[in-house]
């Protein structure tokens, strides 16, 4: 079965079940100087070991998701550089279940604009981000340690329950 999901604008309230949003605050900066403003500690990444960073080039492709990954022992930072991206996410039902599969009924897709970022929560299912229109680049950061249920470098992708797929847009 294929499920249709609408793309949502990224807001802290809408993304809360999946993690945290990083965006320019509405309030006054905590520091400023000649030609710059700074908002210190607008969000936190819970880390106990060094962070590893990677860069992804995401190209235009069919807006269909058939598998996701999750990191039950770590949060993941995702920041788009130059263009809008779409990030599919799904809720984690049981973070301690090594056999859990992503549930297509809980999938949401968020539009992340340049200058915005998200911190994907522990256990939250997610696919690689999709280019919203043109090819895009995004950075991810994650603690450099093995996950509780194994090494995601081997094969992290888990198909949806019942072999379902998600189409968004």
FENBELCOR-V940606 format. One record per residue. N is the residue number from 1. RES is the residue in three letters. PHI is phi as a letter, one per 40 degrees, with the letter a starting at -180 (none if undefined). PSI is psi in radians with two decimals (none if undefined). OMEGA is omega in radians with two decimals (999 if undefined). Layout:
BEGIN
n,res,phi,psi,omega
N,RES,PHI,PSI,OMEGA
N,RES,PHI,PSI,OMEGA
END
This chain:
BEGIN
n,res,phi,psi,omega
1,UNK,none,2.46,3.08
2,UNK,b,2.27,3.14
3,UNK,b,2.41,3.10
4,UNK,c,2.24,-3.13
5,UNK,b,2.34,3.09
6,UNK,c,2.61,3.08
7,UNK,c,2.30,-3.13
8,UNK,b,2.60,3.00
9,UNK,c,2.55,-3.11
10,UNK,c,2.05,3.02
11,UNK,b,2.67,3.10
12,UNK,d,-0.64,-3.12
13,UNK,c,-0.80,-3.10
14,UNK,c,-0.59,-3.08
15,UNK,c,-0.17,-3.04
16,UNK,d,-0.71,3.13
17,UNK,c,-0.23,-3.05
18,UNK,b,-0.23,-3.12
19,UNK,i,-2.60,-3.03
20,UNK,b,2.63,3.13
21,UNK,b,2.44,3.02
22,UNK,b,2.09,-3.12
23,UNK,a,2.89,3.13
24,UNK,c,2.14,-3.12
25,UNK,c,2.71,3.10
26,UNK,c,-0.43,-3.09
27,UNK,c,3.10,-3.13
28,UNK,c,2.61,3.11
29,UNK,c,2.66,3.11
30,UNK,c,-0.43,3.09
31,UNK,a,2.67,3.05
32,UNK,a,2.85,3.14
33,UNK,a,-2.89,-3.12
34,UNK,c,1.74,3.10
35,UNK,g,0.22,3.11
36,UNK,a,2.64,3.04
37,UNK,b,2.55,-3.12
38,UNK,b,2.31,3.03
39,UNK,b,1.81,-3.07
40,UNK,c,2.39,3.02
41,UNK,f,0.98,3.10
42,UNK,c,-0.25,3.08
43,UNK,a,2.79,-3.13
44,UNK,b,2.56,3.01
45,UNK,b,2.10,-3.09
46,UNK,c,1.86,-3.08
47,UNK,b,2.50,3.12
48,UNK,b,-0.14,3.10
49,UNK,b,2.99,-3.14
50,UNK,d,2.63,3.10
51,UNK,c,2.44,2.99
52,UNK,b,2.51,-3.14
53,UNK,b,2.51,3.07
54,UNK,b,2.79,3.14
55,UNK,b,2.33,-3.14
56,UNK,b,2.33,2.93
57,UNK,b,2.05,-3.14
58,UNK,b,2.24,-3.07
59,UNK,b,2.79,3.08
60,UNK,d,2.30,3.11
61,UNK,a,2.96,3.13
62,UNK,d,2.29,-3.10
63,UNK,c,1.07,-3.11
64,UNK,b,2.32,3.12
65,UNK,b,2.25,3.11
66,UNK,b,-0.12,3.14
67,UNK,a,2.72,3.11
68,UNK,a,2.94,3.02
69,UNK,b,2.91,3.03
70,UNK,a,2.73,3.09
71,UNK,b,1.83,-3.05
72,UNK,c,-0.23,-3.09
73,UNK,b,0.00,-3.02
74,UNK,a,2.61,2.94
75,UNK,c,2.83,3.13
76,UNK,b,2.21,3.08
77,UNK,c,2.40,3.10
78,UNK,b,2.17,-3.06
79,UNK,b,2.11,3.10
80,UNK,c,2.50,-3.11
81,UNK,c,-1.07,-2.83
82,UNK,b,-0.37,-3.08
83,UNK,a,2.87,3.11
84,UNK,c,2.52,3.04
85,UNK,b,2.81,3.06
86,UNK,b,2.19,-3.13
87,UNK,b,1.89,3.02
88,UNK,c,2.38,3.09
89,UNK,b,2.74,3.07
90,UNK,a,2.62,-3.11
91,UNK,c,2.62,3.02
92,UNK,c,2.22,3.14
93,UNK,c,-0.69,-3.11
94,UNK,a,1.76,-3.07
95,UNK,c,-0.32,-3.14
96,UNK,c,0.03,-3.13
97,UNK,c,1.88,-3.12
98,UNK,c,-0.26,-3.12
99,UNK,b,0.09,3.14
100,UNK,d,2.54,3.06
101,UNK,b,2.60,3.12
102,UNK,c,2.45,-3.12
103,UNK,c,2.01,-3.11
104,UNK,c,-0.40,3.14
105,UNK,c,-0.27,-3.11
106,UNK,b,0.10,-3.08
107,UNK,c,2.38,2.96
108,UNK,b,2.65,3.12
109,UNK,b,2.18,-3.07
110,UNK,b,2.41,3.06
111,UNK,c,2.11,3.11
112,UNK,b,2.14,-3.07
113,UNK,c,2.71,3.05
114,UNK,d,2.35,-3.09
115,UNK,g,-0.21,3.07
116,UNK,b,2.77,3.08
117,UNK,a,2.87,3.03
118,UNK,b,2.69,2.94
119,UNK,b,1.91,-3.14
120,UNK,c,2.21,-3.07
121,UNK,c,2.83,3.09
122,UNK,d,2.35,3.06
123,UNK,g,-0.20,-3.12
124,UNK,c,2.23,3.10
125,UNK,c,2.48,3.12
126,UNK,a,2.65,3.04
127,UNK,b,3.01,2.95
128,UNK,d,2.62,3.11
129,UNK,c,2.72,3.13
130,UNK,b,2.55,3.02
131,UNK,c,2.31,3.13
132,UNK,c,-0.58,3.12
133,UNK,a,-1.40,3.13
134,UNK,c,2.82,3.08
135,UNK,d,2.50,-3.06
136,UNK,b,2.82,3.08
137,UNK,b,2.44,3.02
138,UNK,a,2.69,-3.14
139,UNK,b,2.46,2.95
140,UNK,b,2.61,3.09
141,UNK,b,2.35,-3.10
142,UNK,a,2.59,3.11
143,UNK,d,2.41,-3.11
144,UNK,c,1.37,3.11
145,UNK,a,2.72,3.11
146,UNK,c,2.61,3.09
147,UNK,c,2.82,-3.09
148,UNK,d,-0.66,-3.07
149,UNK,b,0.37,3.06
150,UNK,h,-3.07,-3.05
151,UNK,c,1.98,-3.10
152,UNK,c,-0.14,3.11
153,UNK,c,-0.36,-3.12
154,UNK,c,-1.17,3.09
155,UNK,a,1.61,-3.01
156,UNK,c,-0.18,-2.94
157,UNK,c,2.27,-3.13
158,UNK,b,2.21,3.13
159,UNK,c,2.69,3.09
160,UNK,c,2.76,3.03
161,UNK,d,2.45,3.09
162,UNK,g,0.26,3.12
163,UNK,g,0.33,-3.13
164,UNK,c,2.92,3.04
165,UNK,b,2.85,3.10
166,UNK,b,2.31,2.97
167,UNK,b,2.32,-3.12
168,UNK,b,2.84,3.10
169,UNK,h,none,999
END
